[in-house]
């Protein structure tokens, strides 16, 4: 399977792969020794709320976005992968508390203020004991067909990835237009 970073990591350029929605993507990033990944917690939760008739998720493990990041984190730690996890697309203060063990979080400024005024405490609820009986990687290889089979079997991941790429395409065209209008 081709390295997703095109060798950038090999020449000392740290890469952060974004629009991450499936364990297949996370595995490929770890195998490729990508520096960081940014799973989109809120977009995962949004998709499940829209498509699974669940209006809210009261427990961290019931929040699909949080559960996905936890699954990736456990997979990485058990298999000793060093790729950093940056929780992205944070939607609410519960995501901050539930993902406090992540390597990093990207938090909107309005939630930082809410966090500052929050009476809660942040605990690291992901100790080595909590993931000691999880995944065990048997190979550091993944074929392209393995990747596509695993990723494409996940409707949420397929929808969110293609939708995210399309939104990036629209943003790119908007930026081109702004540059053209201002400078050309």
KAPENOR-V177214 format. One record per residue. N is the residue number from 1. RES is the residue in three letters. SS is DSSP state (alpha for helix, beta for strand, coil for the rest). Layout:
BEGIN
N;RES;SS, N;RES;SS
END
This chain:
BEGIN
1;UNK;coil, 2;UNK;coil, 3;UNK;coil, 4;UNK;coil, 5;UNK;coil, 6;UNK;coil, 7;UNK;coil, 8;UNK;coil, 9;UNK;alpha, 10;UNK;alpha, 11;UNK;alpha, 12;UNK;coil, 13;UNK;coil, 14;UNK;coil, 15;UNK;coil, 16;UNK;beta, 17;UNK;beta, 18;UNK;beta, 19;UNK;beta, 20;UNK;beta, 21;UNK;coil, 22;UNK;coil, 23;UNK;alpha, 24;UNK;alpha, 25;UNK;alpha, 26;UNK;alpha, 27;UNK;alpha, 28;UNK;alpha, 29;UNK;alpha, 30;UNK;alpha, 31;UNK;alpha, 32;UNK;coil, 33;UNK;coil, 34;UNK;coil, 35;UNK;coil, 36;UNK;beta, 37;UNK;beta, 38;UNK;beta, 39;UNK;beta, 40;UNK;beta, 41;UNK;alpha, 42;UNK;alpha, 43;UNK;alpha, 44;UNK;alpha, 45;UNK;alpha, 46;UNK;alpha, 47;UNK;alpha, 48;UNK;alpha, 49;UNK;alpha, 50;UNK;alpha, 51;UNK;alpha, 52;UNK;coil, 53;UNK;coil, 54;UNK;coil, 55;UNK;coil, 56;UNK;coil, 57;UNK;coil, 58;UNK;coil, 59;UNK;coil, 60;UNK;alpha, 61;UNK;alpha, 62;UNK;alpha, 63;UNK;coil, 64;UNK;alpha, 65;UNK;alpha, 66;UNK;alpha, 67;UNK;alpha, 68;UNK;alpha, 69;UNK;alpha, 70;UNK;alpha, 71;UNK;alpha, 72;UNK;alpha, 73;UNK;alpha, 74;UNK;alpha, 75;UNK;alpha, 76;UNK;alpha, 77;UNK;alpha, 78;UNK;alpha, 79;UNK;coil, 80;UNK;coil, 81;UNK;coil, 82;UNK;coil, 83;UNK;coil, 84;UNK;beta, 85;UNK;beta, 86;UNK;beta, 87;UNK;beta, 88;UNK;beta, 89;UNK;coil, 90;UNK;coil, 91;UNK;coil, 92;UNK;coil, 93;UNK;alpha, 94;UNK;alpha, 95;UNK;alpha, 96;UNK;alpha, 97;UNK;alpha, 98;UNK;alpha, 99;UNK;coil, 100;UNK;coil, 101;UNK;coil, 102;UNK;coil, 103;UNK;coil, 104;UNK;beta, 105;UNK;beta, 106;UNK;coil, 107;UNK;coil, 108;UNK;coil, 109;UNK;alpha, 110;UNK;alpha, 111;UNK;alpha, 112;UNK;alpha, 113;UNK;alpha, 114;UNK;alpha, 115;UNK;alpha, 116;UNK;alpha, 117;UNK;coil, 118;UNK;coil, 119;UNK;coil, 120;UNK;coil, 121;UNK;coil, 122;UNK;coil, 123;UNK;coil, 124;UNK;coil, 125;UNK;coil, 126;UNK;coil, 127;UNK;coil, 128;UNK;alpha, 129;UNK;alpha, 130;UNK;alpha, 131;UNK;alpha, 132;UNK;coil, 133;UNK;coil, 134;UNK;coil, 135;UNK;coil, 136;UNK;coil, 137;UNK;coil, 138;UNK;coil, 139;UNK;coil, 140;UNK;coil, 141;UNK;coil, 142;UNK;coil, 143;UNK;coil, 144;UNK;alpha, 145;UNK;alpha, 146;UNK;alpha, 147;UNK;alpha, 148;UNK;alpha, 149;UNK;alpha, 150;UNK;alpha, 151;UNK;alpha, 152;UNK;alpha, 153;UNK;coil, 154;UNK;coil, 155;UNK;alpha, 156;UNK;alpha, 157;UNK;alpha, 158;UNK;alpha, 159;UNK;alpha, 160;UNK;alpha, 161;UNK;alpha, 162;UNK;alpha, 163;UNK;alpha, 164;UNK;alpha, 165;UNK;alpha, 166;UNK;alpha, 167;UNK;alpha, 168;UNK;alpha, 169;UNK;alpha, 170;UNK;alpha, 171;UNK;alpha, 172;UNK;alpha, 173;UNK;alpha, 174;UNK;alpha, 175;UNK;alpha, 176;UNK;alpha, 177;UNK;alpha, 178;UNK;alpha, 179;UNK;alpha, 180;UNK;alpha, 181;UNK;alpha, 182;UNK;alpha, 183;UNK;alpha, 184;UNK;coil
END
